[in-house]
Amino acid sequence: MTPPTDYHRYWRDNLRYLAILLLIWFAVSFGCGILFVDELNRLRIGGAKLGFWFAQQGSIYVFVVLIFVYVYLMNRLDRRYGVNE
């Protein structure tokens, strides 16, 4: 990487990834667990209402998946800017 322009691009891309992934997590945890709970509770998963399931378990599963997505995206970003290990 040639400083400082590439550093700024790298961090801009990194922050964009973070913003998108956190927005997805917020939409799932707040949206599915609070806002749309009445609509989701019409469906059941494993005997529990789907809205309750998202509030208790689903947002955690989504968060773990987003961690793996972030690792993948950051490895790809590191290779693009030549800062991979």
Residue pairs with C-beta under 8 A, 6 or more apart in sequence:
1 7
1 10
1 81
1 82
1 83
6 81
9 81
10 77
10 81
10 83
13 77
14 74
14 77
17 70
17 73
17 74
17 77
18 70
21 66
21 69
21 70
24 62
24 66
25 59
25 62
25 63
25 66
28 54
28 58
28 59
28 62
29 54
29 55
29 59
29 62
29 63
32 40
32 51
32 54
32 55
32 58
32 59
33 51
33 54
33 55
33 58
33 59
34 55
36 51
37 51
37 52
37 54
37 55
38 51
39 51
40 49
40 50
40 51
40 54
41 49
41 50
41 51
41 52
42 50
43 49
43 50
44 50
45 53
46 53
48 56
75 84
78 84
78 85
